[in-house]
Amino acid sequence: MAERSFAKEVQDLKLGEGDQFRGEGILAITKALLQSGVAYVGGYQGSPISHLMDVLADANDILDDLGVIFQSSASEATAGAMLSASVMYPLRGAVAWKSTVGTNVASDALSNLASGGVTGGAMVIVGEDYGEGSSIMQERTHAFAMKSQMWLLDPRPDQECLVNLIEKGFELSEASNTPVMLQVRVRSCHMTGEFTCKDNKRPAFTLQDAMNNPKRDLGRIVLPPAAYDHEVEKIKVRMPTAIDFIRDQNLNEVFGPTGTDKTGKTGLIVLGGMYNSTIRALQFLGLCDAYGNSRVPIYVMNVAYPTIKSEVDAFCEGLDAVLVVEEGQPEYIEQSVTTVLAREKRPTMVHGKDYLPMGGDYTAAVLTDGIGRFLEDHEPKQLGNRAPVPDPVPTLTSPVIDRLRDVVPARPPGLCTGCPERPIFAAMKMVFEETGTHHVSADIGCHLFSILPPFNIGATTMGFGLGPASAAAFNVKGAKRSISIMGDGGFWHNGLTSGIGNAVFNKHDGVFVIVDNFYSSATGGQDILSSRAQNKRRKTNNSIVDAVRGIGVTWVRQVDHTYDVTRMREVLNEALTTDAEGPKIIVASSECMLNKQRREKPKVAKAIKGGKRVVKEKFGVDEDVCTGDHACMRLSGCPSLSVKELDDPLRDDPVASIDDTCVACGNCGEVADAAVLCPSFFRAEVIHNPTGWDRFRANLSGSVIRYLQSLRENRAVRFEDQTT
């Protein structure tokens, strides 16, 4: 079950010529693909394009009607190799994934694809995840595009521009026989906008046509001597053709005063994806209105690679200095522009990272500062009188804020309330109390949060499904065994072969924990091979245990209920101490609680609204029994657990408290004393639409409790007031 359903929104994908489309960027991307006559689409989920995969899945019926094939690929490498259908045949194909990590996984396929070239249009849509909000290393796609000479499109965050770039991108790919990359950032994926539609196109040449009429062209296969010819073709044919197409189709844009209208001596060269933030900064500086009418000339590079030398040279004519706005480093665009102007012997000075940060998000505030200083140095008259720009520095450096930091600790990212992975790491922490700390190789996914407090488990993470492979060097005899962790998504993505298969082949004596929560949970709850759901379009319910046994694992333990902390602890301890040789595999299975809630909450709400009797469990803490040692928090870290101060003058320590976000998984009580509920925890039942019998029982129990409380109150010791 995906995080979000687009079943309603995808109906807009049927809009035709002249209709007005309004919706999110990911829907606009899908509509553009259909308008372009794409024959097949694939990809692998990951922020910020996870929802694009969800849209495509929800639009399967529409794709079927058009004869478009869609696959949720096993990995980015699978998706990249899928584009080989466009090598020999005039088939338009598109794939999508999270970059840069997705591009890294697909790099073998992409390098071969870029070398041999394509006949049909081939597009790679990468979710560019750079900046402070990213969950991955701070790298960009630009280097890969340059290395393999794949044209890189970076559309301005405007849906008309985005749709046009996709349509023209396929034409560019076919004209130059080169795959094209189109990068979209988080804001582009989820912005809401509108554009005028065209009719959807059925593929002019179908996959059935290709299979019925197979073609073979040795010139497109990456083997010597053709591989050497490909490089010559890139330089002498593909690159010049691409440059001509980009220039003739005006894919890059110029805003602000041009030609004889130029009154200033400075300009901005901006990557397409940075345009909106740049305009906002110019607004703060009083140099642009709300509609984007700028007093400073702006050259927008909707094509990040290649650089169109003639356009850059023409833009810089008559300018003393230009500022290049590109996030991250190295400064590829800045270097390229500098080279162009130097070779043309144009005196225009090129600036960029001397005014803007080398890394981090280029927010409006950051750009306002950098552009402002650039103009103050090179053309101060442009700035004139302007309102002061909001400055957060005085607030952030205030002594009050500093004192607050000392009092309120930073809250690290963590697992969701009720997450079935939490008891796994609680059990592991308990085992370490007995056996000592072990080397733990972590993996990409929700379980990566185990590296942070309160668990503090895990030393490395190398990539999705590479947790077991990360421990490959530790295949040595020693007093302790290494532990590797990966999720079910990582297992099917890469881990089965690179991790478990490698461990079997090399007789690795380590422990491998596969966290099976039934979905690719970290990316939005998409189904995978081992999902327990019944998916009419996919083959699910494939056993992880059977898979690892099938490649030679002999020691396998399945834990079907991870909330049983005692069982988890016993199995972990057995794996770390057994005399059995070879890899020890633990498959720890419990459904992702977040996904379970998405599925169950609508059903429960409907039942309650319909007047049906519904019983919901809830946990609480008895304040009189809780000792305030907070072991439940140290071993659990559940977001629903907090502390509460008491009014009792005889008790100094705050007690544990459970808020309304509790999903009644029982983990907090389980970990307090390994499967024996802490005496302070209680489980209550909240009954909606109670029957008469429910009301009678509640009244009876309430009466008994009040009676017993009155007896205790009467026996309580009382002290007379001694005041006079």
C-alpha positions in Angstrom: 0.0 0.0 0.0 1.6 3.2 -1.1 1.9 6.3 1.1 -0.6 8.2 -1.0 -3.2 7.3 -3.6 -3.5 9.3 -6.8 -6.5 7.4 -8.1 -8.6 10.5 -8.4 -5.9 12.9 -9.7 -4.7 10.5 -12.5 -8.1 11.0 -14.2 -6.8 14.4 -15.3 -4.2 12.5 -17.4 -7.0 11.9 -19.9 -7.3 15.6 -20.7 -6.9 16.5 -24.4 -5.9 19.3 -26.8 -6.7 22.7 -25.4 -7.8 21.5 -21.9 -6.3 23.2 -18.9 -4.4 20.9 -16.6 -3.8 21.8 -13.0 -2.0 19.7 -10.4 1.3 18.7 -8.9 4.6 18.6 -10.8 4.7 14.8 -10.7 1.3 14.6 -12.5 2.5 17.2 -15.0 5.6 15.0 -15.7 3.4 11.9 -16.3 1.1 13.9 -18.6 4.1 15.1 -20.6 5.3 11.6 -21.0 1.9 10.5 -22.4 1.8 13.5 -24.7 5.2 12.6 -26.0 4.1 9.1 -27.2 6.2 7.2 -24.7 6.1 3.4 -25.2 7.5 2.2 -21.9 8.2 3.6 -18.4 10.1 2.1 -15.5 11.9 3.2 -12.4 12.7 2.8 -8.7 11.2 4.8 -5.9 13.1 7.3 -3.8 12.7 10.9 -2.8 11.8 13.2 -4.4 10.3 11.0 -7.2 8.6 8.3 -5.1 5.2 9.8 -5.8 5.9 9.8 -9.5 6.2 6.0 -9.3 2.9 6.0 -7.3 1.2 8.1 -9.9 2.3 5.8 -12.7 1.1 2.8 -10.7 -2.3 4.4 -10.1 -2.5 5.3 -13.8 -1.9 1.8 -15.0 -5.3 1.5 -16.6 -4.8 4.7 -18.6 -1.3 3.5 -19.7 -2.8 0.2 -20.8 -5.4 2.0 -22.9 -2.5 3.8 -24.7 -0.4 0.7 -25.1 2.2 2.0 -22.6 4.2 -0.6 -20.6 5.0 0.4 -17.0 7.2 -1.6 -14.6 8.3 -1.0 -11.0 11.9 -2.0 -11.5 13.8 -4.2 -9.1 16.5 -1.6 -8.9 17.8 1.5 -10.7 20.2 -0.8 -12.6 17.2 -2.7 -13.9 15.5 0.5 -14.9 18.6 1.8 -16.7 19.0 -1.4 -18.6 15.4 -1.2 -19.6 16.2 1.8 -21.8 18.1 -0.6 -24.1 14.8 -1.1 -25.9 15.4 2.3 -27.5 18.9 1.3 -28.8 17.8 -0.6 -31.8 14.2 0.5 -32.2 12.4 3.8 -32.6 10.8 3.4 -29.2 10.4 6.3 -26.7 11.2 5.2 -23.2 11.6 6.9 -19.8 12.8 5.7 -16.4 13.0 7.5 -13.0 14.9 7.3 -9.8 16.5 9.2 -6.9 19.8 10.7 -7.8 22.7 10.6 -7.2 22.5 7.2 -5.5 20.1 5.8 -8.1 22.4 7.0 -10.9 25.3 5.3 -9.2 23.5 2.0 -9.1 22.5 2.4 -12.8 25.8 3.7 -14.0 26.9 0.5 -15.8 23.8 0.4 -17.9 23.8 4.2 -18.5 27.5 4.2 -19.6 26.8 1.5 -22.1 23.6 3.3 -23.3 25.4 6.6 -23.7 28.3 4.9 -25.6 26.3 3.0 -28.2 23.6 5.7 -28.4 19.9 5.3 -29.0 17.5 5.3 -31.9 14.3 6.1 -30.1 14.1 8.9 -27.5 15.4 7.7 -24.1 14.9 9.9 -21.0 16.2 9.4 -17.4 14.2 11.5 -14.9 16.3 11.9 -11.8 15.0 13.4 -8.5 17.8 15.7 -7.7 18.1 15.5 -3.9 20.7 18.1 -3.1 20.7 20.4 -0.1 20.1 20.5 3.6 16.8 18.5 3.3 18.5 15.6 1.5 18.8 12.1 3.0 21.9 11.3 1.0 25.4 12.4 0.3 25.8 15.9 -1.1 26.5 15.2 -4.8 24.9 16.2 -8.1 24.1 14.6 -11.4 26.1 17.0 -13.4 29.4 15.1 -13.2 27.8 11.9 -14.6 26.2 13.7 -17.4 29.5 15.2 -18.4 31.4 12.0 -18.0 29.1 10.0 -20.3 28.0 12.9 -22.5 24.4 12.6 -21.7 22.5 15.9 -22.2 21.2 17.2 -18.8 18.0 19.2 -18.7 17.3 21.3 -15.6 13.8 22.9 -16.2 12.7 26.1 -14.7 10.1 25.3 -11.9 7.2 26.2 -14.1 4.9 23.5 -15.4 4.7 24.9 -19.0 8.5 24.9 -19.1 8.7 21.4 -17.5 6.2 19.8 -19.9 7.9 21.5 -22.9 11.4 20.3 -21.8 10.1 16.7 -21.6 8.6 16.8 -25.0 11.6 18.5 -26.5 13.9 16.2 -24.5 12.7 13.2 -26.5 13.2 15.1 -29.7 16.7 16.1 -28.6 17.5 12.5 -27.8 16.3 11.2 -31.2 18.0 14.0 -33.1 21.4 13.4 -31.4 21.0 9.6 -30.8 21.8 10.3 -27.2 20.0 9.5 -23.9 18.8 12.6 -22.1 18.7 13.2 -18.3 16.0 15.5 -16.8 16.5 16.5 -13.2 13.7 17.7 -11.0 14.1 19.0 -7.5 11.7 18.5 -4.6 9.9 21.8 -5.3 9.4 21.0 -8.9 8.0 17.6 -8.0 5.4 18.9 -5.7 4.7 22.4 -6.9 1.1 23.1 -8.1 0.7 24.8 -11.5 -1.2 24.6 -14.8 -0.5 24.2 -18.5 -2.5 23.8 -21.7 -2.7 20.1 -22.6 -2.2 18.3 -25.9 -3.7 14.9 -26.8 -2.0 11.8 -25.4 -0.2 9.9 -28.1 -0.1 6.2 -28.6 3.4 5.0 -29.4 4.0 5.2 -33.2 6.2 2.1 -32.9 5.2 -0.4 -30.2 7.1 -3.0 -28.3 5.1 -5.7 -30.1 6.3 -4.2 -33.4 9.9 -4.5 -32.1 9.5 -8.1 -31.0 7.9 -9.1 -34.3 10.5 -7.3 -36.4 13.9 -7.8 -34.5 16.8 -5.5 -35.6 20.5 -5.8 -35.0 23.0 -3.0 -35.6 26.6 -3.9 -34.7 27.4 -0.2 -34.7 25.3 0.3 -31.6 26.8 -2.5 -29.6 29.6 -1.5 -27.2 32.4 -3.8 -28.4 35.7 -2.9 -30.0 36.2 -1.5 -32.6 32.7 0.1 -32.4 33.4 1.4 -28.9 36.1 3.6 -30.3 33.9 4.8 -33.1 31.3 5.8 -30.5 33.7 8.3 -28.9 34.4 9.9 -32.3 30.6 10.0 -33.0 30.0 11.8 -29.7 32.5 14.5 -30.5 31.9 15.0 -34.3 28.2 14.3 -34.6 26.1 13.9 -31.5 27.4 17.0 -29.6 27.2 19.5 -32.5 23.7 18.1 -33.4 22.6 18.5 -29.8 24.0 22.1 -29.6 22.2 23.1 -32.8 18.9 21.6 -31.6 19.1 23.3 -28.2 19.9 26.7 -29.8 17.3 26.4 -32.6 14.5 25.3 -30.2 15.3 28.0 -27.7 15.4 25.6 -24.8 17.4 28.1 -22.7 15.7 31.4 -21.8 16.7 35.0 -21.3 14.7 37.3 -19.0 15.0 41.0 -18.2 16.5 43.7 -20.4 18.2 42.4 -23.6 20.0 43.9 -26.5 19.6 47.7 -26.7 17.4 47.6 -23.6 20.3 46.7 -21.4 21.1 49.7 -19.2 23.3 47.9 -16.6 26.6 46.2 -16.8 25.9 43.1 -14.8 23.9 39.9 -15.4 23.0 36.6 -13.8 23.5 33.1 -15.3 21.2 30.7 -13.5 20.5 27.0 -13.6 16.8 26.4 -14.5 16.1 24.8 -11.2 17.4 27.8 -9.3 15.3 30.4 -11.1 12.4 30.8 -8.7 14.7 31.3 -5.7 16.8 33.8 -7.7 13.6 35.8 -8.6 12.6 35.8 -5.0 16.0 37.2 -4.0 15.7 39.9 -6.7 12.3 40.8 -5.2 13.9 41.3 -1.8 16.5 43.5 -3.5 13.9 45.6 -5.2 15.1 44.5 -8.7 12.1 42.4 -9.7 8.3 42.4 -9.3 6.1 39.5 -8.3 5.6 38.5 -12.0 9.3 37.9 -12.6 10.0 41.2 -14.5 13.6 41.7 -13.6 15.8 44.8 -14.0 18.8 42.6 -14.2 19.3 40.4 -17.3 19.1 36.7 -16.5 20.2 33.8 -18.7 18.4 30.7 -17.6 20.1 27.4 -18.4 17.3 24.9 -18.7 19.9 22.8 -20.3 22.7 22.4 -17.7 24.9 20.4 -20.1 26.1 21.0 -22.7 26.9 24.7 -22.4 25.8 26.6 -25.5 28.8 28.8 -26.2 27.2 31.1 -28.7 24.3 31.9 -26.3 26.7 32.5 -23.3 28.8 34.8 -25.5 25.8 36.7 -26.8 24.4 37.2 -23.3 27.6 38.5 -21.9 28.1 41.0 -24.7 28.3 44.5 -23.1 28.4 43.2 -19.5 31.3 43.9 -17.2 30.5 41.0 -14.8 28.1 38.0 -14.5 27.2 35.9 -11.4 26.7 32.2 -12.0 24.0 30.7 -9.7 24.5 26.9 -9.3 24.3 25.0 -6.1 27.0 22.6 -4.8 30.5 22.0 -5.9 32.6 21.7 -8.0 31.4 24.8 -9.8 30.9 23.1 -13.2 28.8 25.9 -14.9 31.1 28.6 -13.6 34.1 26.9 -15.0 32.4 26.3 -18.3 31.3 29.9 -18.7 34.8 31.1 -17.8 36.3 28.9 -20.5 33.8 30.1 -23.1 34.5 33.8 -22.4 38.2 33.3 -22.2 38.3 31.6 -25.6 36.1 34.4 -27.1 38.5 36.9 -25.5 35.5 38.7 -23.9 36.5 40.8 -20.9 33.4 40.0 -18.8 34.4 38.9 -15.3 32.8 35.6 -14.1 31.8 35.2 -10.5 30.0 32.5 -8.5 31.4 30.8 -5.5 33.3 33.9 -4.4 29.9 35.4 -3.6 27.8 32.3 -3.0 28.5 29.4 -0.6 30.2 26.2 -1.9 27.5 24.0 -0.4 24.1 24.0 1.2 20.7 25.1 0.0 20.5 28.2 -2.0 17.5 29.7 -0.2 16.1 33.1 -1.0 18.0 34.5 2.0 21.3 33.0 0.8 20.9 34.3 -2.7 19.7 37.7 -1.5 23.0 38.1 0.4 25.2 36.8 -2.4 23.5 38.7 -5.3 23.4 41.8 -3.1 27.1 41.8 -2.4 27.8 41.0 -6.1 25.9 44.1 -7.2 27.3 46.3 -4.5 30.8 45.5 -5.8 30.0 45.7 -9.5 27.0 47.9 -10.0 25.7 49.5 -6.8 23.4 52.0 -8.6 21.2 49.0 -9.4 20.3 48.5 -5.8 19.2 52.0 -4.9 16.9 52.4 -1.9 15.3 49.2 -0.6 13.6 47.9 2.4 15.9 46.0 4.8 15.9 42.2 4.2 14.9 40.0 7.1 18.0 38.8 8.9 17.8 35.7 11.1 21.3 36.0 12.4 20.5 38.3 15.4 17.8 35.9 16.6 19.9 32.8 16.1 22.9 34.2 17.9 20.8 35.6 20.8 22.0 34.6 24.3 18.4 33.5 25.0 18.6 31.0 22.2 22.0 29.7 23.4 20.6 29.1 26.9 17.6 27.3 25.3 20.0 25.0 23.4 21.6 24.1 26.7 18.3 23.2 28.3 16.4 21.6 25.5 18.4 18.8 23.9 18.2 18.3 20.1 15.8 15.5 19.1 17.4 13.2 16.6 15.4 11.7 13.7 13.9 8.4 14.7 11.6 5.5 14.0 7.8 6.1 13.8 5.5 5.4 16.7 4.8 1.7 16.9 7.6 0.8 14.4 8.3 -2.9 14.5 12.0 -2.3 14.0 12.4 -0.6 17.4 12.2 -3.8 19.4 14.8 -5.4 17.2 17.4 -2.8 18.2 16.2 -2.8 21.8 16.8 -6.6 21.9 20.2 -6.1 20.2 21.1 -3.5 22.8 20.2 -5.9 25.6 22.3 -8.7 24.0 25.3 -6.3 23.9 25.0 -5.8 27.7 25.7 -9.6 28.0 28.2 -10.1 25.1 29.8 -6.7 24.7 29.5 -4.4 21.7 29.8 -5.9 18.2 30.7 -4.3 14.9 27.4 -3.5 13.1 27.1 -2.6 9.4 23.9 -0.7 8.8 22.0 -0.1 5.5 19.8 2.5 3.8 16.3 2.5 5.1 14.3 3.1 8.2 16.6 0.9 10.3 19.4 3.5 9.6 17.9 5.5 12.5 19.3 2.8 14.8 22.7 4.6 14.5 21.2 7.5 16.4 20.0 7.7 20.1 18.7 5.9 22.0 20.2 2.8 20.3 23.5 4.1 19.0 24.0 0.9 16.9 25.7 0.8 13.6 29.2 1.9 12.3 28.8 2.2 8.5 26.3 2.5 5.7 27.5 2.0 2.1 24.4 1.9 0.0 21.0 0.3 -0.4 21.2 -3.4 0.2 24.9 -3.2 0.9 24.7 -3.7 4.7 25.9 -7.4 4.5 28.5 -6.5 1.8 29.8 -3.8 4.1 30.9 -6.5 6.6 32.6 -8.7 4.0 36.1 -7.7 5.2 35.2 -8.9 8.7 35.1 -12.6 7.7 37.8 -13.6 10.2 37.9 -15.8 13.3 37.6 -13.7 16.4 36.0 -13.5 19.8 33.0 -11.6 18.4 30.9 -11.9 15.2 30.1 -9.0 13.0 26.4 -8.1 12.6 24.9 -6.7 9.4 21.4 -5.2 8.9 19.3 -4.5 5.9 15.6 -4.1 5.1 13.4 -6.2 2.9 13.5 -3.5 0.2 17.4 -3.5 0.2 17.4 -7.3 0.2 15.5 -7.5 -3.0 17.2 -4.5 -4.5 20.7 -5.6 -4.1 21.3 -7.6 -0.9 20.4 -11.1 -2.0 23.3 -11.4 -4.4 25.9 -8.8 -3.2 25.3 -9.5 0.5 23.8 -13.0 1.3 25.1 -14.7 -1.9 28.6 -13.3 -1.3 28.5 -14.4 2.4 27.4 -18.0 1.4 30.1 -18.2 -1.3 32.8 -17.0 1.1 31.6 -18.9 4.1 31.2 -15.7 6.1 30.7 -16.5 9.8 28.7 -13.3 10.5 25.1 -12.5 11.6 22.8 -11.0 9.0 19.5 -9.4 10.2 16.9 -8.8 7.5 14.2 -6.5 8.7 11.0 -7.5 6.9 8.3 -5.0 7.3 6.3 -6.1 4.2 6.9 -2.9 2.1 9.6 -0.6 0.8 8.6 1.5 3.8 11.2 4.3 3.8 10.1 5.4 0.3 6.4 5.4 0.8 5.1 1.9 1.3 5.4 0.5 -2.2 4.9 -3.3 -2.6 8.0 -5.5 -3.1 8.5 -9.2 -3.8 7.9 -10.3 -0.2 4.9 -8.0 0.5 2.1 -9.8 2.1 -0.5 -7.8 0.2 -2.4 -9.3 -2.8 -1.4 -7.2 -5.8 -3.3 -7.9 -9.0 -0.5 -6.6 -11.2 2.5 -8.0 -9.3 3.7 -11.3 -7.9 4.0 -10.8 -4.2 4.2 -13.1 -1.1 7.6 -14.4 -2.1 9.4 -15.8 1.0 12.7 -14.2 2.0 13.5 -17.4 4.0 13.0 -19.5 0.9 15.2 -17.1 -1.1 18.2 -17.3 1.2 17.8 -21.1 1.6 17.7 -21.3 -2.2 21.2 -19.8 -2.5 22.7 -22.1 0.1 22.1 -20.6 3.6 21.6 -23.4 6.2 21.2 -21.4 9.4 18.0 -19.4 9.2 15.7 -18.2 11.9 12.3 -16.4 11.3 10.8 -14.1 14.0 7.2 -13.4 12.9 6.5 -11.0 15.7 9.3 -8.6 16.4 7.5 -7.0 19.3 8.3 -10.1 21.3 11.6 -8.7 22.6 12.5 -11.8 24.6 12.3 -14.0 21.4 14.3 -11.4 19.5 17.0 -11.4 22.2 17.1 -15.2 22.3 17.5 -15.5 18.6 20.2 -12.8 18.4 22.1 -14.4 21.3 21.9 -17.8 19.6 23.2 -16.4 16.3 26.2 -14.8 18.0 27.1 -17.8 20.1 26.3 -20.9 17.9 29.0 -23.2 16.6 27.3 -23.5 13.2 29.5 -22.4 10.3 28.6 -20.0 7.5 26.3 -17.0 7.6 23.6 -16.8 10.3 20.4 -15.2 8.9 17.6 -13.7 11.0 14.5 -12.6 9.2 12.6 -10.3 11.6 9.1 -9.8 10.3 6.3 -7.4 11.4 4.2 -5.1 9.3 5.2 -1.4 9.1 2.9 0.2 11.6 2.6 3.4 9.6 1.4 1.5 6.6 -0.9 -0.6 8.8 -2.4 2.6 10.2 -3.0 3.9 6.7 -4.9 0.8 5.8 -6.8 0.3 9.1 -7.7 3.9 10.0 -10.2 4.5 7.2 -11.9 1.1 7.9 -12.2 1.9 11.7 -13.5 5.4 11.0 -16.1 4.1 8.6 -17.2 1.4 11.1 -17.5 4.0 13.9 -19.4 6.3 11.7 -21.7 3.4 10.7 -22.5 2.7 14.4 -20.6 -0.5 14.7 -19.0 -1.5 18.0 -15.2 -0.9 17.7 -12.7 -1.6 20.4 -9.4 0.4 20.3 -6.5 -0.4 22.5 -4.5 2.2 24.3 -1.5 2.1 26.7 -1.0 4.3 29.7 1.3 4.8 32.6 0.2 4.5 36.3 1.8 7.6 37.9 1.7 6.0 41.3 3.7 3.0 40.2 6.2 4.5 37.8 9.6 4.9 39.5 10.8 7.4 37.0 13.9 5.4 35.9 12.8 5.9 32.2 14.2 2.6 31.1 11.3 2.4 28.7 12.6 5.5 26.9 16.2 4.5 26.9 15.4 1.2 25.3 12.6 2.3 23.1 12.8 5.9 22.1 9.2 5.9 20.9 8.0 9.4 20.0 4.7 8.8 22.0 6.8 8.4 25.2 7.5 11.6 27.1 7.9 12.7 30.8 5.5 14.3 33.1 6.1 16.3 36.3 4.1 15.4 39.3 2.7 17.7 42.0 3.8 15.3 44.7 6.4 17.1 46.8 8.0 13.7 47.8 8.8 12.8 44.2 11.5 14.7 42.4 11.8 12.7 39.2 9.3 13.1 36.4 7.4 9.9 35.4 6.9 8.4 32.0 3.8 9.5 30.1 2.2 8.3 26.8 0.5 10.8 24.5 -2.4 10.3 22.1 -0.1 9.3 19.2 0.2 5.8 20.8 -0.8 2.9 18.5 -0.9 0.3 21.3 2.0 -1.8 19.9 3.1 -2.7 23.5 6.7 -2.2 22.7 7.4 0.3 25.5 6.2 -2.2 28.1 7.9 -5.1 26.5 11.4 -3.6 26.5 11.1 -2.3 30.0 11.7 -5.9 31.2 12.0 -8.1 28.1 8.5 -9.4 27.5 7.2 -8.7 31.0 5.1 -5.6 31.1 6.5 -3.0 33.4 4.2 -2.8 36.4 3.5 0.9 35.6 2.2 0.3 32.2 -1.5 -0.6 31.7 -3.5 -1.4 28.7 -7.0 0.1 28.3 -9.8 -0.5 25.8 -11.6 2.4 24.3 -15.0 1.2 23.1 -16.8 3.2 20.4 -20.6 2.6 20.0 -20.7 0.5 23.2 -23.5 -2.0 23.7 -25.7 -2.1 26.8 -23.6 -4.8 28.3 -20.4 -2.7 27.7 -22.1 0.2 29.6 -23.2 -2.1 32.5 -19.7 -3.5 32.8 -18.1 0.0 32.8 -20.6 1.3 35.4 -20.0 -1.8 37.6 -16.2 -1.6 37.4 -16.3 2.1 38.1 -18.5 1.6 41.2 -16.1 -1.1 42.5 -13.1 1.1 41.9 -14.6 4.1 43.6 -15.6 1.9 46.6 -12.1 0.5 46.9 -10.6 4.0 46.6 -12.9 5.3 49.4 -11.7 2.5 51.7 -8.1 3.4 51.0 -8.8 7.0 51.6 -10.5 6.3 54.9 -7.4 4.3 56.1 -5.0 7.0 55.0 -2.9 8.7 57.8 -3.9 12.3 58.3 -2.0 15.0 60.1 -3.8 17.7 62.0 -3.1 21.3 61.1 -0.6 22.6 63.7 -0.9 26.3 62.7 -2.2 28.7 65.3 
